[in-house]
Amino acid sequence: MKTIAVCSGSFDPVTLGHLDIIKRGSQVFEKVIVGVLNNINKKPLFTVEERLEMLREATKDLPNVTVDSFDGLLIDYMRKVNAKVILRGLRAISDFEYEMQIAAMNRKLDEEIETFFIMTKNEYSFLSSSIVKEVAKYNGDVSGLVPPVVEKALKEKFSS
């Protein structure tokens, strides 16, 4: 049986930190599905379709990575795609505390699904989508923080 991992998030927008986790996960698991959560409680900068398109462009050189979207519980999506591993990145202790709670709840919902944590590279330990959007909003340089397709999309969003 193929080991399928799901790396989920809002990816609004995808950063090089996200891509680092996805790439490294793709070296461990046979298939990685990047699951873009359509969270109705958030007001994203980019539509789900825009985020999917940017992620597909950014991961096009990773043959065992696919990009999809979902709403509702991650566990329900995991069952739908027959995945057994949740792939998550950790930047700091504060991430660990939050992620541990989520992993415990997911384990309670389905004992067969494991959460696999990868520590981010030091160069991305400060990086978040929120910080990237804030910098881009005020015409700051986000190159080196996001893939070129995202840099272009941010410039377009904030120039209008």
CORTA-V623593 format. One record per residue. N is the residue number from 0. RES is the residue in one small letter. PHI is phi as a letter, one per 30 degrees, with the letter a starting at -180 (999 if undefined). Layout:
BEGIN
n:res:phi
N:RES:PHI
N:RES:PHI
END
This chain:
BEGIN
n:res:phi
0:m:999
1:k:d
2:t:d
3:i:c
4:a:c
5:v:c
6:c:c
7:s:c
8:g:l
9:s:d
10:f:h
11:d:c
12:p:c
13:v:d
14:t:c
15:l:d
16:g:d
17:h:e
18:l:d
19:d:e
20:i:d
21:i:d
22:k:d
23:r:d
24:g:d
25:s:d
26:q:d
27:v:c
28:f:c
29:e:d
30:k:b
31:v:b
32:i:c
33:v:d
34:g:c
35:v:d
36:l:d
37:n:c
38:n:c
39:i:d
40:n:d
41:k:c
42:k:c
43:p:d
44:l:d
45:f:c
46:t:d
47:v:e
48:e:d
49:e:d
50:r:d
51:l:d
52:e:d
53:m:d
54:l:d
55:r:d
56:e:d
57:a:d
58:t:c
59:k:d
60:d:c
61:l:c
62:p:d
63:n:c
64:v:c
65:t:b
66:v:b
67:d:b
68:s:b
69:f:a
70:d:b
71:g:i
72:l:d
73:l:e
74:i:e
75:d:d
76:y:d
77:m:e
78:r:d
79:k:d
80:v:c
81:n:h
82:a:c
83:k:c
84:v:b
85:i:c
86:l:c
87:r:b
88:g:c
89:l:b
90:r:c
91:a:a
92:i:e
93:s:d
94:d:d
95:f:e
96:e:d
97:y:d
98:e:d
99:m:d
100:q:d
101:i:d
102:a:d
103:a:d
104:m:d
105:n:d
106:r:d
107:k:d
108:l:d
109:d:a
110:e:d
111:e:d
112:i:c
113:e:c
114:t:c
115:f:c
116:f:c
117:i:b
118:m:d
119:t:d
120:k:d
121:n:e
122:e:d
123:y:c
124:s:d
125:f:c
126:l:d
127:s:b
128:s:d
129:s:d
130:i:d
131:v:d
132:k:d
133:e:d
134:v:d
135:a:d
136:k:e
137:y:c
138:n:i
139:g:d
140:d:d
141:v:c
142:s:d
143:g:i
144:l:c
145:v:b
146:p:d
147:p:e
148:v:d
149:v:d
150:e:e
151:k:d
152:a:d
153:l:d
154:k:d
155:e:d
156:k:d
157:f:d
158:s:d
159:s:c
END
